[in-house]
Amino acid sequence: MARAFSLLGLLRLRHAQQDQAAGRLAEANDRLRDAADRRLAAKRTLDDGPAQVTDAAMLSAIAASRASSRAMLAELDAVAARRRAEADEAQTAFGAARRAAIGLEKLEAAHAVEAAAEDLRTEQAALDEIAGQSWRVRQAEAAATAPPTSPTTPTTPTPGGAP
């Protein structure tokens, strides 16, 4: 059995950090969308105005309303810019957390490949041992069941053909 990946605890920590960064990024993007929606709603409100001005008081009220709305739009633009900066920071933090996790994930994958190869080597060695043992047993059985051979002395012919 192969040993466990020694950096598994650190990898889990990096994944937790990545998940936290992803959560912060989602929240930042949600706040950015809310700011954009509020700005759009304020702009629509600014665009909706009375069709006809009937007197000077109404004209003054419309002018004041538009000035106030423009100030509110400027404030909403500042909020949206701040939220955009927060979303960019969250995206950067998420990218850094992801890069930190990717390096460890690659190490874990390499470890898994190495562990699998070690398991296969161990298994092959066991199979080779079993096969060698079986071959030795068969050789021993074959030698035990074969008829004994007596040592024969080679005969050398003598010159002249006489025995």
ZAMARGU-4260 file (C-alpha; in steps of 0.2 Angstrom, whole numbers, plus 5000, padded with zeros to 4 digits):
<rodrens>
0) 5000/5000/5000 | 5007/5017/4995 | 5009/5030/5008 | 4997/5045/5010 | 5000/5062/5001
5) 5010/5071/5015 | 5004/5088/5010 | 4985/5083/5011 | 4982/5094/5026 | 4990/5109/5017
10) 4980/5105/5001 | 4964/5105/5011 | 4968/5122/5019 | 4972/5129/5002 | 4955/5123/4995
15) 4946/5131/5011 | 4955/5147/5007 | 4950/5146/4989 | 4932/5143/4994 | 4932/5158/5006
20) 4940/5169/4992 | 4926/5162/4980 | 4913/5167/4993 | 4920/5184/4995 | 4921/5186/4976
25) 4903/5181/4974 | 4898/5194/4988 | 4908/5208/4980 | 4900/5204/4963 | 4883/5204/4971
30) 4886/5221/4979 | 4892/5228/4963 | 4876/5222/4954 | 4866/5230/4968 | 4875/5247/4966
35) 4872/5246/4947 | 4854/5242/4949 | 4852/5257/4962 | 4860/5268/4950 | 4849/5263/4935
40) 4834/5265/4946 | 4839/5282/4951 | 4843/5287/4933 | 4825/5281/4928 | 4818/5291/4942
45) 4828/5306/4936 | 4821/5303/4918 | 4803/5303/4924 | 4798/5320/4926 | 4782/5331/4923
50) 4778/5333/4905 | 4774/5352/4906 | 4779/5366/4917 | 4765/5377/4922 | 4773/5390/4933
55) 4789/5396/4940 | 4787/5387/4957 | 4786/5371/4947 | 4801/5375/4937 | 4811/5379/4953
60) 4806/5362/4961 | 4811/5352/4945 | 4828/5361/4945 | 4830/5357/4963 | 4825/5339/4961
65) 4837/5337/4946 | 4851/5344/4956 | 4848/5333/4970 | 4846/5318/4958 | 4862/5322/4950
70) 4871/5323/4967 | 4863/5306/4971 | 4869/5299/4955 | 4887/5305/4958 | 4886/5297/4975
75) 4880/5281/4967 | 4894/5282/4954 | 4906/5283/4969 | 4898/5268/4977 | 4899/5258/4961
80) 4917/5263/4958 | 4921/5257/4976 | 4912/5241/4974 | 4921/5238/4957 | 4937/5240/4966
85) 4932/5228/4980 | 4926/5216/4966 | 4943/5217/4958 | 4952/5214/4974 | 4941/5199/4978
90) 4945/5193/4960 | 4964/5195/4963 | 4963/5186/4980 | 4953/5172/4972 | 4966/5170/4958
95) 4980/5169/4971 | 4971/5156/4981 | 4967/5146/4966 | 4986/5147/4960 | 4991/5141/4977
100) 4979/5126/4977 | 4984/5122/4959 | 5002/5119/4963 | 4997/5107/4977 | 4985/5098/4966
105) 4998/5095/4953 | 5009/5088/4967 | 4995/5077/4973 | 4992/5070/4955 | 5011/5066/4953
110) 5011/5058/4970 | 4995/5047/4965 | 5004/5042/4949 | 5020/5038/4959 | 5010/5028/4972
115) 5001/5018/4958 | 5017/5014/4950 | 5024/5008/4967 | 5009/4997/4970 | 5010/4990/4952
120) 5029/4986/4955 | 5025/4978/4972 | 5011/4967/4964 | 5023/4962/4950 | 5036/4957/4962
125) 5024/4946/4971 | 5018/4939/4955 | 5036/4935/4949 | 5039/4927/4966 | 5024/4916/4964
130) 5028/4911/4946 | 5046/4907/4951 | 5041/4897/4966 | 5029/4887/4955 | 5043/4884/4942
135) 5055/4878/4955 | 5042/4866/4962 | 5038/4859/4945 | 5057/4857/4941 | 5059/4848/4958
140) 5044/4836/4954 | 5050/4833/4937 | 5068/4828/4944 | 5060/4817/4957 | 5049/4807/4944
145) 5062/4805/4931 | 5071/4788/4930 | 5088/4788/4938 | 5101/4789/4925 | 5117/4779/4927
150) 5133/4787/4923 | 5139/4779/4907 | 5157/4778/4902 | 5160/4784/4885 | 5168/4771/4874
155) 5182/4776/4863 | 5186/4766/4848 | 5203/4758/4848 | 5214/4759/4833 | 5212/4744/4822
160) 5194/4740/4827 | 5198/4728/4841 | 5188/4730/4857
</rodrens>
